Amino acid sequence: MSFRKIAGAIAVAGALVAGGAMSGQAATLDDVKAAGTLKCGINTGLPGFAYTDDAGNWTGFDVAYCRAMAAAVLGDANAISFVNLTGKTRFPALASGEIDVLSRNTTWTFSRDVDLGFTFIGVSYYDGQGFIGRTALGIGSATELDGASVCIQTGTTTELNLADFFRVNGISYEPVPIETNAEARAAYEAERCDVYTTDASGLAATRTTFEDPSQHMVFPEIVSKEPLGPLVRQGDDQWADIARWTLNALITAEELGVTQANVAEMANGTDHPEINRMLGSEGSLGEMLGLDAQWAVRAIAAEGNYAEIFDRYIGKDSPLALGRGLNALYTDGGILYSPPFR
């Protein structure tokens, strides 16, 4: 075959691949629009992050992201089918298409990103693994837990981090495996284990449910990095972009002073070019995503910007009383940071 024919064949093949990629990229967005519902995977129940209110509606920090995404894509923050998933069932549910996005305190790791074939779209909460135990144990450090029994959720990074921590410190432990946070709390309260380990945010959430929280202490050690965030299936770049920039819109809104209360007014136009681009009064960012110009307006209007969501569900004025810490904006001593809307 001549060079010209080879080059032509490569060009045709490239066009076919590109065309196939483009059609594949739109699959999830088309499916969600056709269904009129966003299928969002969340926890089976974790105070502050995913829980039911007095009316039986799912709410919380992770749930708020799903509502923002449903608003951006479907124009309705309530157009969601929530699917409650354990540490074991969350990844099969995403891989099989049972859910469109997973927003369930899930740690971004190499193997989950590369080997399992998921795309983490950003970090919504920077966390780290810790331990909670009874003050009656009479110890003040996790390094003193030699021989302790430890409640641990299976199918999680905490299970592996636990083994690493005890190995590094040359001490032993007896694992007590459980599947959900509710089971862990029940097992710990029934004294089936001496301590319980999970993300520090989860420990704070669990401690608020005890009859007398003062009888339980969270040990000072943070034994891992746990960048938590939403994820989607690999191979659908458009859907990943929508998920990613929905999160980025909430973060940027905080940085630029766009709130749930003022977003509709700001959408009419401001003196700030980036606000205008994000909210659609200038440019064509929505069109690039396959959405309309006001997708970000609806996402922010659903439950507010990142700070509003954080404060409402897990911040200092909530039952969890968590400080912003690393989750403060980079301009305020934290590492929370969104790429620019440009």
C-alpha positions in Angstrom: 0.0 0.0 0.0 1.3 3.5 -0.9 2.1 6.1 1.7 -0.9 8.2 0.5 -3.3 5.2 0.9 -1.9 4.4 4.4 -2.3 8.0 5.4 -5.9 8.0 4.1 -6.7 4.8 5.9 -5.4 6.3 9.2 -7.4 9.4 8.7 -10.6 7.4 8.0 -10.0 5.2 11.1 -9.3 8.3 13.2 -12.6 9.9 12.1 -14.5 6.7 12.9 -12.9 6.5 16.4 -13.6 10.2 17.0 -17.1 9.8 15.9 -17.6 6.8 18.1 -16.1 8.6 21.0 -18.4 11.6 20.5 -21.5 9.5 20.4 -20.3 7.5 23.4 -19.6 10.7 25.3 -23.2 11.9 25.1 -24.6 8.6 26.3 -25.1 9.3 30.0 -26.4 12.8 29.5 -28.9 11.6 26.9 -30.0 8.8 29.2 -30.5 11.1 32.1 -32.5 13.6 30.1 -34.6 10.8 28.6 -35.3 9.4 32.0 -35.9 12.8 33.5 -34.2 11.6 36.7 -30.6 11.6 37.9 -29.7 8.3 39.6 -27.4 9.2 42.5 -25.6 6.8 44.7 -25.3 7.9 48.4 -24.5 6.4 51.8 -27.0 4.1 53.6 -27.0 6.8 56.3 -24.3 9.0 57.7 -25.2 12.1 59.9 -24.3 15.3 58.1 -23.5 13.7 54.8 -26.5 11.6 53.8 -29.4 11.2 56.2 -33.2 11.6 56.2 -34.9 14.6 57.7 -38.1 14.6 59.7 -40.2 14.3 56.5 -38.2 11.3 55.3 -36.3 13.2 52.6 -32.7 12.5 51.9 -30.4 15.4 52.8 -26.8 16.2 53.7 -23.5 17.4 52.3 -23.1 14.6 49.7 -26.8 14.7 48.9 -26.6 18.5 48.2 -24.1 17.8 45.4 -26.6 15.4 43.7 -29.2 18.1 44.0 -26.9 20.7 42.4 -26.1 18.3 39.5 -29.8 17.4 38.9 -30.6 21.1 38.8 -27.8 21.8 36.4 -28.8 19.0 34.0 -32.5 18.6 34.4 -33.6 22.0 35.7 -35.0 20.4 38.9 -33.0 19.8 42.0 -35.6 17.2 43.1 -35.4 15.1 39.9 -33.3 12.5 41.6 -33.5 8.8 42.4 -31.4 8.2 45.5 -29.8 4.7 45.7 -28.4 3.8 49.1 -25.1 1.9 48.8 -22.6 0.2 51.2 -18.9 0.2 50.8 -19.2 -3.1 49.0 -22.1 -2.3 46.7 -21.2 1.2 45.6 -18.7 0.4 42.9 -20.7 -2.4 41.2 -23.7 -0.1 41.1 -21.7 2.6 39.3 -20.0 0.2 36.9 -23.3 -1.5 36.0 -25.1 1.7 35.3 -27.5 1.4 38.2 -26.4 4.9 39.1 -25.2 7.9 37.1 -23.0 9.4 39.7 -21.7 8.3 43.1 -21.6 10.9 45.9 -20.8 8.8 48.9 -17.8 9.7 51.0 -15.5 7.8 48.6 -11.7 8.2 48.7 -9.9 8.9 45.4 -7.1 6.3 45.1 -4.9 5.1 42.3 -6.5 1.7 42.0 -10.0 3.0 42.0 -9.2 5.6 39.4 -7.1 3.3 37.1 -7.8 -0.3 37.8 -11.6 -0.1 38.6 -12.1 2.3 35.7 -13.8 5.3 37.4 -13.3 9.0 37.0 -13.1 11.1 40.2 -14.2 14.5 39.2 -12.6 16.4 42.1 -12.4 16.6 45.9 -15.4 17.8 47.8 -14.0 17.0 51.2 -10.4 16.5 52.4 -10.5 14.0 55.2 -8.2 11.6 57.1 -8.8 8.3 58.9 -9.0 8.3 62.7 -10.2 6.2 65.7 -12.9 6.6 68.3 -12.9 4.8 71.6 -14.4 4.9 75.1 -12.7 7.2 77.6 -12.9 4.3 80.0 -10.1 2.6 78.1 -7.8 5.0 79.8 -5.6 5.7 76.8 -5.0 8.9 74.8 -3.4 7.6 71.6 -4.1 5.1 68.9 -0.5 3.9 69.3 -1.6 2.4 72.6 -4.2 0.1 71.0 -2.0 -3.1 71.0 -4.3 -6.1 71.0 -7.5 -4.0 70.7 -10.5 -5.1 68.7 -11.4 -2.7 65.9 -14.7 -2.3 64.1 -14.0 -1.7 60.4 -16.2 -1.3 57.3 -15.3 -3.9 54.7 -14.6 -2.9 51.1 -13.1 0.5 52.1 -9.7 2.1 52.2 -10.0 2.3 56.0 -9.6 -1.5 56.1 -6.3 -1.3 54.3 -5.1 1.8 56.2 -5.8 0.1 59.5 -3.5 -2.8 58.6 -0.8 -0.4 57.5 -1.1 1.6 60.8 -0.8 -1.3 63.1 2.1 -2.8 61.0 4.1 0.4 61.0 3.6 0.8 64.8 4.5 -2.9 65.5 1.3 -3.6 67.3 -1.5 -6.1 66.8 -5.3 -5.9 66.5 -8.4 -8.0 66.1 -10.6 -6.8 63.2 -14.4 -6.9 63.7 -15.8 -6.5 60.1 -19.1 -4.7 59.4 -20.7 -3.3 56.3 -22.4 0.0 57.1 -21.9 2.9 59.5 -25.1 2.0 61.3 -23.8 -1.5 61.9 -20.5 -0.2 63.1 -22.2 2.2 65.6 -24.4 -0.7 66.9 -21.4 -3.0 67.2 -19.3 -0.4 69.0 -22.1 0.5 71.4 -22.7 -3.2 72.1 -19.0 -3.3 73.0 -18.2 -5.9 70.3 -15.1 -3.8 69.6 -12.9 -1.5 71.7 -12.6 1.2 69.0 -14.1 2.1 65.7 -12.1 3.5 62.7 -13.3 5.4 59.7 -12.8 8.9 58.2 -12.6 11.6 60.9 -15.7 13.3 59.5 -17.6 10.0 59.9 -16.3 9.6 63.5 -17.6 13.1 64.3 -20.9 12.2 62.8 -21.1 8.9 64.7 -20.2 10.5 68.0 -23.2 12.9 67.8 -25.5 9.9 67.9 -24.3 8.5 71.2 -26.4 9.0 74.3 -23.5 10.6 76.1 -20.8 11.7 73.6 -18.5 12.8 76.4 -17.8 9.1 77.2 -16.2 8.7 73.8 -13.1 10.3 72.4 -11.6 10.7 68.9 -7.9 9.9 69.2 -5.5 12.6 67.9 -3.9 10.5 65.2 -4.9 10.9 61.6 -3.4 7.9 59.8 -4.2 8.6 56.1 -5.0 11.0 53.4 -8.7 10.6 52.4 -9.6 13.0 49.5 -13.3 12.3 49.2 -15.4 13.2 46.2 -17.9 12.3 43.5 -17.1 9.9 40.7 -18.5 8.6 37.4 -17.7 5.8 35.0 -14.7 6.2 32.7 -15.2 6.6 29.0 -17.9 9.4 29.1 -15.9 12.6 29.1 -18.8 14.9 28.6 -20.6 13.5 31.6 -17.4 13.7 33.7 -17.0 17.3 32.6 -20.6 18.1 33.7 -20.0 16.4 37.1 -16.6 18.1 37.5 -17.7 21.6 36.7 -20.8 21.4 38.8 -18.6 20.9 41.8 -16.2 23.6 40.6 -19.2 26.0 40.2 -20.1 25.6 43.9 -16.5 26.2 45.0 -16.0 29.2 42.7 -19.3 30.7 43.8 -18.0 30.8 47.3 -14.8 32.4 46.2 -16.6 35.1 44.1 -19.4 35.8 46.6 -22.2 34.2 44.6 -24.8 32.8 47.0 -28.1 31.0 46.9 -29.8 34.4 47.7 -28.0 36.5 45.0 -27.3 34.1 42.2 -30.5 34.9 40.2 -29.7 38.7 40.3 -26.1 38.1 39.4 -27.1 36.0 36.5 -28.4 39.2 34.8 -24.8 40.4 34.6 -22.2 41.9 36.9 -18.9 43.8 36.6 -16.9 40.6 37.2 -16.1 38.7 33.9 -15.6 35.3 35.6 -19.0 35.5 37.4 -20.6 36.4 34.1 -19.0 33.5 32.2 -19.9 31.0 35.0 -23.5 32.2 35.2 -24.0 32.5 31.5 -24.5 36.2 30.8 -21.3 36.1 28.8 -19.6 33.4 26.7 -20.8 29.9 25.8 -19.5 27.6 28.6 -22.9 25.9 29.0 -23.0 25.1 25.3 -19.5 23.5 25.6 -21.0 21.1 28.2 -24.1 20.3 26.2 -26.2 22.3 28.6 -27.9 25.7 28.5 -26.4 29.0 29.6 -27.9 28.9 33.1 -26.8 25.4 34.3 -24.5 26.9 37.0 -27.2 29.3 38.1 -29.5 26.4 38.9 -26.7 24.3 40.5 -25.9 27.2 43.0 -29.6 28.0 43.5 -30.3 24.4 44.6 -28.6 24.6 48.0 -26.1 27.5 47.8 -22.3 27.7 47.3 -19.8 25.4 48.8 -19.6 27.3 52.1 -23.4 27.4 52.5 -23.6 23.7 52.0 -20.7 23.0 54.3 -22.0 25.2 57.1 -25.6 23.9 56.8 -24.8 20.2 57.1 -21.4 19.7 58.7 -20.0 23.1 59.8 -19.5 24.6 63.3 -23.1 25.5 63.7 -24.3 21.9 62.8 -24.4 19.0 65.1 -21.1 17.7 63.7 -19.4 21.1 64.4 -16.6 20.5 61.9 -14.2 23.3 61.2 -13.2 24.1 57.6 -9.5 23.2 58.1 -8.1 22.0 54.8 -11.5 22.5 53.2 -11.3 26.2 53.5 -10.6 28.1 50.3 -7.0 28.5 49.3 -7.4 32.2 50.0 -8.3 31.4 53.6 -5.7 29.0 54.7 -7.1 25.8 53.1 -6.4 23.9 49.9 -9.9 24.1 48.3 -9.4 25.4 44.8 -11.3 25.4 41.5 -9.8 25.9 38.0 -10.9 29.1 36.4 -14.1 29.5 34.4 -12.5 30.7 31.2 
